[in-house]
Structures are given as structure tokens and as C-alpha cells.
Amino acid sequence: MEGLAVALATLLGFAVRVPLLDVVPPSFSYAEAVRSLATADILAGHHAVMAEHIRGGTTLLMYVNVLAYSALGDRVVVQRLLVAFLSVLAIPLGYALCRRMFCDLGRARAGTIGVLAALGLATSYWFLHFSRVGVETGLVPTVVMLSLVLFWQGVRNGRAVTFVLCGLGVGAGIY
């Protein structure tokens, strides 16, 4: 039953993030435009660790944009769709995090808390707003949730590889 609730929360999150991405928000923001220019530079063969268009900003999103642009074209909606899709991943990750954090309360309570967290992420105004704009801000909850899930998993199983993956997640979040 929990799995169904999380799946429905994830579908809800997707359903409120994806429709009308080409018109809402109504214009292509400066932040989206400079990231699109940096992506175009990468596509033209000018690879960089930091993007000069963003005054030394990081380029991880732009490199991921390259994959999306190559598959779907270099339109505003593709950049926004990529961020919306990746941000939706935070919803099941939020559930998984709560299940791990609150497992000492029992499986049923931890699952209930996880489902409530997933619903909160699916409907949060702040998260919804920033996940519809094609910039890194919409990816913060996804990266944080992934890192915390890996951290709690590492605490539970004590395996070094889990902590290394957690560190890679934190590093990706910074970049």
C-alpha cells in the first residue's frame, strides 16, 4: 500500500511540474538563458569546469543539458523538462529517507512518515516553483535526499562504499 501511495505522490509531483513548461513561467529567465549559452558552448566543443557566462558558476547542469539537448533539441522547454524530471526523483527519495531515519519507530510508522514526506515534496510550493525553472535550484532537494539516503544506509550497514557514494552525492550537489 505504501508503494502505491509513493507512486501516486510521484505521479502527482510529475503532473504538477510538467504541463505547460513552455509557457509557465511566462518567460525564459536570465539564469536559464546563461545556462543555455553555457550548454551551447559545451556543444560547440568549449569544455570548462566553470562557466564564464555565470561568472565562474559550476557546469554540471550544463553537461547534463548537453545530453537532453542532443536527444530532444535545444529549446527552453527541454532545459526546464530536464530539471522538472530530475526534481521529481526527490519524492521517492524523500520517502526512502524517512523510512531509513524512522525505522526504529516500526515499519508502519516509518512508512506513514515517508508517505507524508513524499506528499509534502510533491505539493511544496517552493519546490514546485523552482523545479519548473531550468536552473540548479530545483535539483537541490533531489541531491540532498540522495546524499542523506546514502548516509543513513551507510550508518545502518557500515559499508565504506555507501559512504563513498554519499560523498560523491554531496560533491555533485556542490558542483
N, C-alpha and C positions, 0 to 999 in steps of 0.2 A: 504494500500500500504506500509506503514511504517513497519507493522508487517511482511510482506513478505520480505522486504529488510533486516530486522534484522535477520529473519530466514535464509536467504541466506548468510548473513555475518557469522552467527554462523556455518552453514554448511561448508562454506569456511574455517573458522578457524579450524574446526574439520578435514577437508580434508587435510590441510597442516600440521597438527600436528601428525596425527595417522599413516599414511603409513610408512612402513619400520622402525618402532621404534626399532626393534631388531637389526638393522644394522646402523642406523644413529641417534645419534652419534656412531662412529665406535667401541667404547669400553665402558665397564662398568667403570665409573669413581670411584675414591676413595670415593668421597662423597656419591655416590649411594651405594657402597659396604658397608660402615659403617652403613648406614641406613637399608640396607638389613640384616646385622648382628644384629642390634638392634631389628628389626622386628622378626628375628628368636628367639632372647632371649625372647621376649614377648610371642611368640607362645609356647616356652618351659616352660612358667609359671613364668618367672622372670620379674615381672612388676615393672616399675620405672617411676618417674615423669621426671627425666633427664636421658639421655642415656650416659653411661660411654664410649661407643665407639666413641662418638662425643665430648668428653671432657666436659660433662655436658650439651650437647645440648638438646633441647626440643624433646619430643617424640610424639607429636600429629600426625604427618605424619606417624610415625611407627604404631600407633594404627589404623589408617585408612588403612595402608598397610595390617594389620592383616586381615581385612575384605576382601580386594581384594585377598590376598594370599589364604585365606580359600575358596573363590569362584572359583578362576582361576589358582591356583598353585603358587609356589614361584619361579618364573622366572623373570629375569631382565625386560623383556618386560611388565610384569604386573605392576611393580612399575612405569615404565615410562608411561604406559597407564593410570594409575590412575591419575597421575599429569597432563597429557595431557587433560584428560576428565574434571577434575575439573578446569583447567585453561580456557577451552573453555567457562565455565559459566560466565567468566568476560565479554564476548562480549555482551550478552543481558543485563547484569548488567550495563555495560557502557552506553548503550542506555537508560536504565531506569534512571540512574543518571542524564544524560543530560536532559532528559525530565523534571525531577523534578527541576533541577537547573535553567533551562532557560524557565520555563513555563510562566514567565512574558513577554516574547517576543512574545507570542502567540503559539498556538498549532502547527501550521505548521512549524514555525522556530525552535521551540524546538525539534520537531520530526526530522527535517533535521539535526540539530546539533547532535542529538542522533544517527542517522543512520551513519553519518560521523565518530563519535566516535567508533561505532561498527565496521565499516570497518577498521579504524585505528588499533584497537585492534586485529582484525582478521589477519592483514598483518604486524604488527610491527615486525621487525627483532629481537629486544631484547626479546620481549615477546614470539615470536615463538621459539627462541633458548632455552630459559630457560624452556619453557613448554614441551620440548622434553626430558628433563633430569629429572630423578626421584628424585628431591630434592625440598625442600620447596620454593625456589626462584620462581619457576613457579607458585606458588599459591598466591604470594603477590598481584598481580592485582585483583584477584578474591576476596580475603578477604578485600582489601581496598575498592573495588567497593561496595561490600555488606554492609560494615560498613557505607560508605557515602550515599548509597541509604536509609538505615535505618535512618541515621541522618537527611537527608533532608525531609524524610517522617515525622519524629518526629517534625521538625520545622514547617511543614505545618499543621499537625493535632494536635500537642501539647500533645499527649498522652504519658504518662510516660513509658508505656510498650514498645513503639517503641524505646525510648532512652535506655532502659534496654537491648533490643535486639542489639542495636548498640554497647553498651558497651561489650556485650558478643562477638560480632564480632571482636571488637578491641582486646579484651583479647585473643581470639583464634588466631588472627594474630600474637600477641606477642609470644604466646606459640608455 
